[in-house]
Amino acid sequence: MIKKIRSLWQSLFGDVDRRVRLGRTLGLLFVVAGFVILGFAWNGAAGQNIVERQFPYVLSGGFMGLALVITGSTLIFLATLRAERAVLTDRFDQMLTLLSRNLGRLQVTSNGAGGSQEQVVATSEAYHRADCTVLKGKSGLSTISVEQAAAEGLQPCRTCEPPRPTRAPVEEQTVTTSGTPNQ
């Protein structure tokens, strides 16, 4: 029983969309319940002709209903903030990817020569040759270097077989003044 509750709790807080829906649903239920309690309080107070008899309805029902409406509104507001934060996080990740791709194009080695300039077209999970049939009809794709595609963890397309990144050359042994290799 405790394991089921724990797994439900973890699944609830692992998914942002589920938390947003739950927050909005609970908020709406609290607001509706608050207005219902306010209605009962008003109805109870309206049925009494003496002011002293109306106070218990106004105090208990009115404050309880008002508290539920405020709590529900706060839950709705927080759910909206959480949803906006998720959208902004996705946009930030997209911006970071585009920035790293553009900076990868400008990469220059210490001797002033650029790295391998083989360009490929990147999608969300793979990279392709520019004439790949998989890319037909797709728009908004960016061109990056093969090394940048490998650095982003993109896999080469199985259809067009784009160039693979070149491996870094093995460092050569340095030779000392005595003529023997230094290891």
Secondary structure, DSSP 8 states (H G I E B T S, - for coil): -HHHHHHHHHHHHH-HHHHHHHHHHHHHHHHHHHHHHHHHHHHHHHT-SSHHHHHHIIIIIIHHHHHHHHHHHHHHHHHHHHHHHHHHHHHHHHHHHHHHHHHHHT-B-TTS-B----EEEE-SSEEE-TT-GGGTT--S-EEEEHHHHHHTT-EE-TTT-------------EE-TTSSEE-
